Amino acid sequence: MFVSRELRKKNIAEYLLYMWQVEDLLRANDLSMEKVRNALIEPYGLYDANAQELFCWYENLIDMMRQEGVKESGHLQINKNVIINMTDLHLRLLKSPKMPFYSAAYYKALPFIVEFRTKSDGRDKNEIENCFDALYMLWLMKLQKREINEGTLKATAEISKFISMLSLYFKEEEEGKLDLDSED
């Protein structure tokens, strides 16, 4: 929760990937608050209001996962909303004549996004979610110490650059600093 709060302020992409990790950690602990307490709360050594706040946060996430039917797979609506908001911004950035560098980054990453979508059977997802799936897959492969081929590294590097740019614009928009409409 403390990490997610900071990431949400600083980098929406890192926040989303972190929240997907939290979903998986909760699943790995069988959505059991006793297991979560032992594995995810007590190791931090928190014994005050922070521990209680963290406990309540995990408990609320578990409740939402149960209510939303994502106990075994899928993502919470709060995380889907991030994808929706990023997709909306992505489309507006592509339409803006003021954002040629963004469009260039997108079109450079697009062949890799399409290839990943085809290989992962992600056709029912939008391109931004496909990007996050690719980045999360890379993180999982590294975590599992699996061999990652050069093509995957190249593809995820381009996707990462594109998502980083989108994240920066997302932060600017939230701060009221992004102007896509008026000419300078």
MDAnalysis code that builds the backbone (N, CA, C; Angstrom):
import MDAnalysis as mda
import numpy as np

u = mda.Universe.empty(552, n_residues=184, atom_resindex=np.repeat(np.arange(184), 3), trajectory=True)
u.add_TopologyAttr("name", ["N", "CA", "C"] * 184)
u.add_TopologyAttr("resid", np.arange(1, 185))
u.add_TopologyAttr("resname", ["MET", "PHE", "VAL", "SER", "ARG", "GLU", "LEU", "ARG", "LYS", "LYS", "ASN", "ILE", "ALA", "GLU", "TYR", "LEU", "LEU", "TYR", "MET", "TRP", "GLN", "VAL", "GLU", "ASP", "LEU", "LEU", "ARG", "ALA", "ASN", "ASP", "LEU", "SER", "MET", "GLU", "LYS", "VAL", "ARG", "ASN", "ALA", "LEU", "ILE", "GLU", "PRO", "TYR", "GLY", "LEU", "TYR", "ASP", "ALA", "ASN", "ALA", "GLN", "GLU", "LEU", "PHE", "CYS", "TRP", "TYR", "GLU", "ASN", "LEU", "ILE", "ASP", "MET", "MET", "ARG", "GLN", "GLU", "GLY", "VAL", "LYS", "GLU", "SER", "GLY", "HIS", "LEU", "GLN", "ILE", "ASN", "LYS", "ASN", "VAL", "ILE", "ILE", "ASN", "MET", "THR", "ASP", "LEU", "HIS", "LEU", "ARG", "LEU", "LEU", "LYS", "SER", "PRO", "LYS", "MET", "PRO", "PHE", "TYR", "SER", "ALA", "ALA", "TYR", "TYR", "LYS", "ALA", "LEU", "PRO", "PHE", "ILE", "VAL", "GLU", "PHE", "ARG", "THR", "LYS", "SER", "ASP", "GLY", "ARG", "ASP", "LYS", "ASN", "GLU", "ILE", "GLU", "ASN", "CYS", "PHE", "ASP", "ALA", "LEU", "TYR", "MET", "LEU", "TRP", "LEU", "MET", "LYS", "LEU", "GLN", "LYS", "ARG", "GLU", "ILE", "ASN", "GLU", "GLY", "THR", "LEU", "LYS", "ALA", "THR", "ALA", "GLU", "ILE", "SER", "LYS", "PHE", "ILE", "SER", "MET", "LEU", "SER", "LEU", "TYR", "PHE", "LYS", "GLU", "GLU", "GLU", "GLU", "GLY", "LYS", "LEU", "ASP", "LEU", "ASP", "SER", "GLU", "ASP"])
u.atoms.positions = np.array([
    [0.815, -1.181, 0.000],
    [0.000, 0.000, 0.000],
    [0.865, 1.253, 0.000],
    [1.899, 1.239, 0.835],
    [2.773, 2.402, 0.904],
    [3.527, 2.571, -0.412],
    [3.976, 1.449, -0.970],
    [4.662, 1.473, -2.260],
    [3.686, 1.913, -3.351],
    [2.488, 1.339, -3.341],
    [1.519, 1.671, -4.391],
    [1.146, 3.139, -4.355],
    [1.022, 3.686, -3.173],
    [0.667, 5.107, -3.031],
    [1.732, 5.999, -3.674],
    [2.991, 5.681, -3.409],
    [4.083, 6.473, -3.996],
    [4.182, 6.277, -5.505],
    [4.064, 5.025, -5.945],
    [4.138, 4.758, -7.381],
    [3.001, 5.435, -8.133],
    [1.821, 5.460, -7.531],
    [0.652, 6.082, -8.184],
    [0.916, 7.558, -8.461],
    [1.617, 8.211, -7.551],
    [1.938, 9.632, -7.724],
    [3.022, 9.848, -8.779],
    [3.983, 8.930, -8.841],
    [5.175, 9.142, -9.653],
    [5.128, 8.529, -11.048],
    [4.608, 7.284, -11.150],
    [4.682, 6.583, -12.431],
    [3.534, 5.588, -12.543],
    [2.553, 5.919, -13.340],
    [1.341, 5.103, -13.456],
    [1.645, 3.707, -13.989],
    [2.608, 3.567, -14.854],
    [2.940, 2.245, -15.402],
    [3.532, 1.351, -14.312],
    [4.458, 1.877, -13.554],
    [5.042, 1.097, -12.457],
    [3.983, 0.765, -11.417],
    [3.076, 1.696, -11.176],
    [1.980, 1.455, -10.244],
    [1.128, 0.277, -10.709],
    [0.745, 0.280, -11.984],
    [-0.111, -0.775, -12.498],
    [0.586, -2.133, -12.428],
    [1.833, -2.186, -12.835],
    [2.571, -3.451, -12.774],
    [2.710, -3.931, -11.328],
    [2.904, -3.001, -10.413],
    [2.971, -3.345, -8.994],
    [1.632, -3.911, -8.516],
    [0.544, -3.283, -8.919],
    [-0.775, -3.753, -8.491],
    [-1.081, -5.138, -9.066],
    [-0.633, -5.416, -10.283],
    [-0.799, -6.760, -10.836],
    [-0.008, -7.766, -10.001],
    [1.179, -7.353, -9.568],
    [1.992, -8.210, -8.715],
    [1.270, -8.467, -7.389],
    [0.664, -7.444, -6.811],
    [-0.071, -7.596, -5.557],
    [-1.226, -8.577, -5.748],
    [-1.950, -8.452, -6.862],
    [-3.027, -9.401, -7.147],
    [-2.490, -10.834, -7.140],
    [-1.362, -11.043, -7.808],
    [-0.772, -12.381, -7.869],
    [-0.292, -12.844, -6.495],
    [0.270, -11.936, -5.701],
    [0.709, -12.299, -4.345],
    [-0.478, -12.711, -3.473],
    [-1.572, -12.005, -3.605],
    [-2.762, -12.358, -2.834],
    [-3.293, -13.729, -3.264],
    [-3.273, -13.988, -4.564],
    [-3.690, -15.307, -5.053],
    [-2.749, -16.395, -4.540],
    [-1.455, -16.115, -4.558],
    [-0.468, -17.099, -4.079],
    [-0.676, -17.414, -2.599],
    [-1.275, -16.492, -1.883],
    [-1.591, -16.699, -0.472],
    [-3.056, -17.098, -0.278],
    [-3.650, -17.632, -1.322],
    [-5.013, -18.186, -1.287],
    [-6.070, -17.196, -0.801],
    [-5.824, -15.909, -1.003],
    [-6.748, -14.862, -0.553],
    [-7.074, -15.021, 0.939],
    [-6.103, -15.517, 1.679],
    [-6.251, -15.742, 3.120],
    [-5.522, -14.640, 3.880],
    [-6.262, -13.906, 4.700],
    [-5.629, -12.822, 5.449],
    [-4.601, -13.344, 6.455],
    [-4.795, -14.547, 6.960],
    [-3.799, -15.117, 7.873],
    [-2.474, -15.333, 7.135],
    [-2.553, -15.905, 5.931],
    [-1.346, -16.121, 5.129],
    [-0.740, -14.791, 4.692],
    [-1.589, -13.841, 4.322],
    [-1.105, -12.517, 3.909],
    [-0.392, -11.837, 5.072],
    [-0.981, -11.938, 6.261],
    [-0.340, -11.332, 7.436],
    [1.055, -11.921, 7.642],
    [1.158, -13.251, 7.567],
    [2.441, -13.917, 7.798],
    [3.466, -13.637, 6.699],
    [2.999, -13.609, 5.447],
    [3.929, -13.475, 4.317],
    [4.195, -12.045, 3.885],
    [3.192, -11.158, 4.029],
    [3.320, -9.830, 3.431],
    [3.296, -8.669, 4.423],
    [2.833, -8.905, 5.640],
    [2.749, -7.798, 6.591],
    [3.807, -7.918, 7.689],
    [3.852, -9.070, 8.355],
    [4.796, -9.234, 9.466],
    [6.255, -9.067, 9.071],
    [6.678, -9.504, 7.872],
    [8.087, -9.298, 7.502],
    [8.528, -7.825, 7.488],
    [7.575, -6.897, 7.354],
    [7.925, -5.476, 7.373],
    [8.213, -4.978, 8.778],
    [7.819, -5.742, 9.792],
    [8.072, -5.334, 11.168],
    [7.258, -4.136, 11.615],
    [6.101, -3.947, 11.028],
    [5.230, -2.840, 11.407],
    [4.314, -3.294, 12.543],
    [4.220, -2.482, 13.598],
    [3.392, -2.880, 14.742],
    [2.501, -1.748, 15.218],
    [2.235, -0.810, 14.388],
    [1.448, 0.343, 14.809],
    [0.288, 0.553, 13.841],
    [-0.117, 1.779, 13.702],
    [-1.214, 2.102, 12.791],
    [-0.872, 1.742, 11.351],
    [0.417, 1.787, 10.999],
    [0.817, 1.418, 9.638],
    [0.510, -0.046, 9.349],
    [0.759, -0.915, 10.324],
    [0.457, -2.333, 10.141],
    [-1.043, -2.529, 9.962],
    [-1.833, -1.832, 10.744],
    [-3.290, -1.946, 10.636],
    [-3.782, -1.419, 9.287],
    [-3.181, -0.317, 8.849],
    [-3.562, 0.258, 7.552],
    [-3.229, -0.707, 6.421],
    [-2.048, -1.320, 6.477],
    [-1.637, -2.281, 5.465],
    [-2.550, -3.509, 5.484],
    [-2.886, -3.992, 6.675],
    [-3.796, -5.121, 6.832],
    [-5.142, -4.810, 6.179],
    [-5.698, -3.657, 6.474],
    [-7.002, -3.260, 5.909],
    [-6.937, -3.135, 4.396],
    [-5.815, -2.617, 3.889],
    [-5.655, -2.470, 2.442],
    [-5.695, -3.826, 1.750],
    [-4.888, -4.768, 2.258],
    [-4.896, -6.112, 1.676],
    [-6.278, -6.761, 1.816],
    [-6.896, -6.590, 2.956],
    [-8.214, -7.164, 3.192],
    [-9.245, -6.607, 2.208],
    [-9.187, -5.306, 1.956],
    [-10.096, -4.686, 0.983],
    [-9.843, -5.196, -0.429],
    [-8.577, -5.361, -0.788],
    [-8.250, -5.895, -2.115],
    [-8.778, -7.325, -2.266],
    [-8.610, -8.122, -1.234],
    [-9.110, -9.503, -1.272],
    [-10.620, -9.510, -1.415],
    [-11.293, -8.662, -0.669],
    [-12.754, -8.570, -0.787],
    [-13.161, -8.184, -2.209],
    [-12.469, -7.213, -2.783],
    [-12.783, -6.796, -4.152],
    [-12.524, -7.927, -5.139],
    [-11.428, -8.664, -4.947],
    [-11.114, -9.771, -5.855],
    [-12.214, -10.826, -5.811],
    [-12.717, -11.093, -4.634],
    [-13.802, -12.073, -4.505],
    [-15.072, -11.548, -5.168],
    [-15.421, -10.309, -4.864],
    [-16.651, -9.721, -5.405],
    [-16.617, -9.596, -6.923],
    [-15.438, -9.299, -7.466],
    [-15.312, -9.086, -8.905],
    [-14.993, -10.364, -9.678],
    [-14.868, -11.471, -8.966],
    [-14.637, -12.745, -9.633],
    [-13.259, -12.886, -10.243],
    [-12.252, -12.300, -9.616],
    [-10.879, -12.426, -10.126],
    [-10.003, -13.155, -9.100],
    [-10.580, -14.161, -8.480],
    [-9.853, -14.929, -7.467],
    [-8.716, -15.742, -8.075],
    [-8.906, -16.215, -9.297],
    [-7.905, -17.085, -9.920],
    [-7.122, -16.396, -11.028],
    [-7.746, -15.452, -11.697],
    [-7.059, -14.723, -12.769],
    [-7.834, -13.449, -13.054],
    [-7.224, -12.615, -13.876],
    [-7.859, -11.351, -14.229],
    [-7.405, -10.231, -13.307],
    [-7.972, -9.054, -13.521],
    [-7.549, -7.877, -12.779],
    [-8.736, -7.156, -12.175],
    [-8.474, -6.523, -11.070],
    [-9.485, -5.723, -10.393],
    [-9.927, -4.563, -11.276],
    [-11.155, -4.132, -11.093],
    [-11.690, -3.018, -11.873],
    [-10.859, -1.749, -11.677],
    [-10.351, -1.541, -10.466],
    [-9.521, -0.343, -10.241],
    [-8.294, -0.355, -11.136],
    [-7.768, -1.543, -11.416],
    [-6.610, -1.656, -12.305],
    [-7.030, -1.590, -13.767],
    [-8.186, -2.142, -14.075],
    [-8.722, -2.022, -15.443],
    [-8.990, -0.553, -15.772],
    [-9.424, 0.203, -14.788],
    [-9.691, 1.628, -15.012],
    [-8.424, 2.380, -15.391],
    [-7.300, 1.984, -14.831],
    [-6.024, 2.613, -15.206],
    [-5.759, 2.369, -16.686],
    [-5.963, 1.129, -17.134],
    [-5.776, 0.795, -18.555],
    [-6.732, 1.619, -19.413],
    [-7.977, 1.732, -18.994],
    [-8.971, 2.512, -19.743],
    [-8.528, 3.966, -19.856],
    [-8.093, 4.544, -18.745],
    [-7.651, 5.949, -18.750],
    [-6.395, 6.145, -19.585],
    [-5.474, 5.195, -19.507],
    [-4.262, 5.301, -20.321],
    [-4.581, 5.140, -21.803],
    [-5.514, 4.259, -22.117],
    [-5.921, 4.060, -23.509],
    [-6.577, 5.320, -24.060],
    [-7.421, 5.931, -23.253],
    [-8.067, 7.178, -23.666],
    [-7.015, 8.250, -23.968],
    [-6.062, 8.405, -23.065],
    [-5.002, 9.385, -23.294],
    [-4.180, 9.011, -24.525],
    [-3.851, 7.743, -24.667],
    [-3.090, 7.258, -25.826],
    [-3.760, 7.671, -27.140],
    [-5.064, 7.470, -27.227],
    [-5.785, 7.821, -28.456],
    [-5.780, 9.325, -28.698],
    [-5.904, 10.098, -27.634],
    [-5.868, 11.559, -27.784],
    [-4.472, 12.032, -28.175],
    [-3.445, 11.390, -27.642],
    [-2.071, 11.753, -28.010],
    [-1.810, 11.451, -29.485],
    [-2.309, 10.318, -29.958],
    [-2.119, 9.960, -31.371],
    [-2.802, 10.952, -32.305],
    [-3.940, 11.482, -31.894],
    [-4.688, 12.434, -32.723],
    [-4.103, 13.846, -32.695],
    [-3.290, 14.128, -31.698],
    [-2.773, 15.482, -31.539],
    [-1.597, 15.750, -32.478],
    [-1.693, 16.827, -33.252],
    [-0.559, 17.182, -34.113],
    [0.644, 17.682, -33.314],
    [0.432, 17.937, -32.030],
    [1.510, 18.427, -31.170],
    [2.383, 17.300, -30.613],
    [2.056, 16.055, -30.937],
    [2.749, 14.921, -30.334],
    [3.412, 13.987, -31.352],
    [4.234, 14.518, -32.259],
    [4.842, 13.638, -33.258],
    [5.820, 12.627, -32.651],
    [6.495, 12.990, -31.568],
    [7.447, 12.064, -30.951],
    [6.714, 10.902, -30.288],
    [5.544, 11.191, -29.731],
    [4.745, 10.124, -29.143],
    [4.281, 9.160, -30.236],
    [3.761, 9.709, -31.318],
    [3.312, 8.868, -32.426],
    [4.452, 8.026, -32.972],
    [5.629, 8.606, -33.072],
    [6.795, 7.869, -33.570],
    [7.144, 6.711, -32.629],
    [7.113, 6.955, -31.327],
    [7.404, 5.893, -30.353],
    [6.366, 4.775, -30.452],
    [5.116, 5.155, -30.626],
    [4.043, 4.167, -30.751],
    [4.245, 3.312, -32.003],
    [4.487, 3.963, -33.141],
    [4.624, 3.207, -34.381],
    [5.894, 2.370, -34.408],
    [6.895, 2.757, -33.652],
    [8.105, 1.950, -33.536],
    [7.829, 0.697, -32.700],
    [6.988, 0.829, -31.676],
    [6.649, -0.311, -30.812],
    [5.544, -1.190, -31.396],
    [4.739, -0.637, -32.294],
    [3.554, -1.341, -32.791],
    [3.829, -2.735, -33.351],
    [4.856, -2.949, -34.178],
    [5.069, -4.325, -34.677],
    [5.301, -5.327, -33.538],
    [5.974, -4.882, -32.488],
    [6.230, -5.761, -31.348],
    [4.943, -6.015, -30.555],
    [4.106, -4.996, -30.459],
    [2.818, -5.148, -29.766],
    [1.951, -6.157, -30.512],
    [1.901, -6.022, -31.829],
    [1.100, -6.931, -32.656],
    [1.644, -8.356, -32.552],
    [2.962, -8.492, -32.611],
    [3.568, -9.827, -32.500],
    [3.256, -10.453, -31.139],
    [3.377, -9.662, -30.076],
    [3.075, -10.188, -28.745],
    [1.607, -10.587, -28.638],
    [0.735, -9.743, -29.177],
    [-0.705, -10.025, -29.144],
    [-0.994, -11.359, -29.829],
    [-0.361, -11.594, -30.958],
    [-0.584, -12.829, -31.711],
    [-0.064, -14.038, -30.945],
    [1.131, -13.926, -30.385],
    [1.733, -15.057, -29.670],
    [1.039, -15.346, -28.348],
    [0.489, -14.328, -27.721],
    [-0.104, -14.518, -26.394],
    [-1.615, -14.678, -26.443],
    [-2.168, -14.673, -27.639],
    [-3.624, -14.752, -27.810],
    [-4.327, -13.621, -27.060],
    [-3.761, -12.414, -27.196],
    [-4.339, -11.258, -26.534],
    [-5.198, -10.414, -27.442],
    [-5.837, -11.055, -28.419],
    [-6.626, -10.312, -29.406],
    [-7.836, -9.610, -28.806],
    [-8.318, -10.096, -27.675],
    [-9.496, -9.476, -27.072],
    [-9.131, -8.302, -26.166],
    [-7.857, -7.967, -26.114],
    [-7.386, -6.862, -25.284],
    [-6.945, -5.704, -26.173],
    [-6.944, -4.498, -25.599],
    [-6.463, -3.362, -26.387],
    [-4.934, -3.313, -26.351],
    [-4.372, -2.481, -27.187],
    [-2.914, -2.430, -27.336],
    [-2.198, -2.036, -26.052],
    [-2.781, -1.142, -25.284],
    [-2.119, -0.707, -24.047],
    [-2.065, -1.869, -23.065],
    [-3.147, -2.624, -22.951],
    [-3.130, -3.792, -22.062],
    [-2.146, -4.841, -22.577],
    [-2.059, -5.011, -23.901],
    [-1.067, -5.930, -24.463],
    [0.346, -5.511, -24.064],
    [0.601, -4.222, -24.065],
    [1.922, -3.724, -23.656],
    [2.220, -4.101, -22.206],
    [1.242, -3.883, -21.344],
    [1.443, -4.218, -19.933],
    [1.586, -5.720, -19.730],
    [0.838, -6.503, -20.493],
    [0.996, -7.958, -20.422],
    [2.428, -8.355, -20.791],
    [2.970, -7.746, -21.830],
    [4.337, -8.061, -22.263],
    [5.351, -7.681, -21.183],
    [5.189, -6.502, -20.608],
    [6.126, -6.058, -19.573],
    [6.014, -6.911, -18.317],
    [4.808, -7.305, -17.962],
    [4.613, -8.156, -16.789],
    [5.194, -9.548, -17.045],
    [4.989, -10.062, -18.252],
    [5.551, -11.357, -18.616],
    [7.080, -11.330, -18.504],
    [7.700, -10.258, -18.981],
    [9.150, -10.137, -18.888],
    [9.593, -10.140, -17.434],
    [8.897, -9.402, -16.588],
    [9.232, -9.357, -15.168],
    [9.121, -10.751, -14.549],
    [8.045, -11.483, -14.876],
    [7.872, -12.832, -14.343],
    [8.987, -13.761, -14.816],
    [9.371, -13.638, -16.084],
    [10.450, -14.479, -16.604],
    [11.755, -14.198, -15.870],
    [12.029, -12.934, -15.601],
    [13.242, -12.584, -14.856],
    [13.172, -13.123, -13.433],
    [12.017, -12.996, -12.820],
    [11.814, -13.490, -11.460],
    [12.034, -14.998, -11.386],
    [11.580, -15.708, -12.404],
    [11.725, -17.160, -12.460],
    [13.088, -17.590, -12.995],
    [13.929, -16.602, -13.289],
    [15.270, -16.844, -13.825],
    [15.235, -17.689, -15.107],
    [14.196, -17.427, -15.913],
    [14.076, -18.109, -17.191],
    [14.925, -17.393, -18.229],
    [15.376, -18.138, -19.201],
    [16.158, -17.548, -20.280],
    [15.241, -16.677, -21.135],
    [15.733, -15.492, -21.460],
    [14.959, -14.550, -22.267],
    [15.736, -14.308, -23.551],
    [15.101, -14.596, -24.679],
    [15.826, -14.462, -25.942],
    [15.972, -12.987, -26.332],
    [16.886, -12.765, -27.244],
    [17.204, -11.403, -27.670],
    [16.012, -10.692, -28.308],
    [15.199, -11.427, -29.050],
    [14.018, -10.843, -29.674],
    [13.023, -10.331, -28.645],
    [12.826, -11.093, -27.590],
    [11.915, -10.674, -26.520],
    [12.450, -9.443, -25.821],
    [13.749, -9.428, -25.573],
    [14.360, -8.260, -24.920],
    [14.228, -7.010, -25.788],
    [14.445, -7.162, -27.090],
    [14.326, -6.019, -27.997],
    [12.883, -5.523, -28.043],
    [11.950, -6.452, -28.143],
    [10.532, -6.087, -28.221],
    [10.080, -5.377, -26.957],
    [10.419, -5.938, -25.806],
    [9.965, -5.332, -24.555],
    [10.687, -4.016, -24.275],
    [11.880, -3.844, -24.806],
    [12.578, -2.560, -24.651],
    [11.822, -1.458, -25.406],
    [11.381, -1.754, -26.621],
    [10.615, -0.763, -27.394],
    [9.258, -0.491, -26.753],
    [8.610, -1.550, -26.295],
    [7.323, -1.386, -25.621],
    [7.500, -0.567, -24.348],
    [8.559, -0.835, -23.628],
    [8.838, -0.109, -22.385],
    [9.070, 1.382, -22.637],
    [9.808, 1.704, -23.685],
    [10.045, 3.114, -24.033],
    [8.719, 3.812, -24.340],
    [7.879, 3.136, -25.106],
    [6.581, 3.690, -25.464],
    [5.709, 3.894, -24.228],
    [5.621, 2.898, -23.370],
    [4.796, 3.004, -22.160],
    [5.364, 4.047, -21.207],
    [6.667, 4.179, -21.154],
    [7.284, 5.221, -20.318],
    [6.854, 6.612, -20.778],
    [6.834, 6.803, -22.082],
    [6.412, 8.091, -22.625],
    [4.938, 8.348, -22.309],
    [4.107, 7.328, -22.503],
    [2.691, 7.460, -22.178],
    [2.508, 7.782, -20.693],
    [3.285, 7.156, -19.841],
    [3.200, 7.405, -18.394],
    [3.570, 8.842, -18.043],
    [4.573, 9.358, -18.713],
    [4.963, 10.756, -18.467],
    [3.836, 11.703, -18.855],
    [3.223, 11.459, -19.994],
    [2.106, 12.301, -20.415],
    [0.900, 12.131, -19.493],
    [0.713, 10.930, -18.983],
    [-0.375, 10.677, -18.039],
    [-0.188, 11.533, -16.786],
    [1.040, 11.565, -16.285],
    [1.340, 12.373, -15.093],
    [1.131, 13.856, -15.387],
    [1.602, 14.293, -16.546],
    [1.403, 15.694, -16.939],
    [-0.081, 16.035, -16.999],
    [-0.868, 15.131, -17.558],
    [-2.302, 15.388, -17.650],
    [-2.924, 15.478, -16.254],
    [-2.550, 14.578, -15.370],
    [-3.095, 14.617, -14.012],
    [-2.715, 15.904, -13.283],
    [-1.557, 16.438, -13.612],
    [-1.090, 17.678, -12.992],
    [-1.631, 18.909, -13.701],
    [-2.411, 18.710, -14.768],
    [-2.984, 19.823, -15.518],
    [-1.981, 20.528, -16.416],
    [-0.894, 19.856, -16.740],
    [0.163, 20.471, -17.542],
    [0.166, 20.035, -19.003],
    [-0.716, 19.123, -19.388],
    [-0.730, 18.607, -20.750],
    [-1.749, 19.362, -21.586],
    [-1.266, 19.919, -22.685],
    [-2.140, 20.663, -23.598],
    [-2.030, 20.036, -24.969],
    [-3.063, 19.341, -25.366],
    [-3.056, 18.659, -26.667],
    [-3.771, 19.450, -27.747],
    [-4.545, 20.463, -27.344],
    [-5.413, 21.111, -28.307],
    [-4.874, 22.413, -28.880],
    [-4.414, 23.281, -28.045],
    [-4.022, 24.617, -28.560],
    [-2.665, 24.582, -29.198],
    [-2.472, 25.462, -30.123],
    [-1.168, 25.598, -30.799],
    [-0.307, 26.563, -29.994],
    [0.990, 26.261, -29.947],
    [1.926, 27.138, -29.213],
    [2.235, 28.398, -29.974],
])
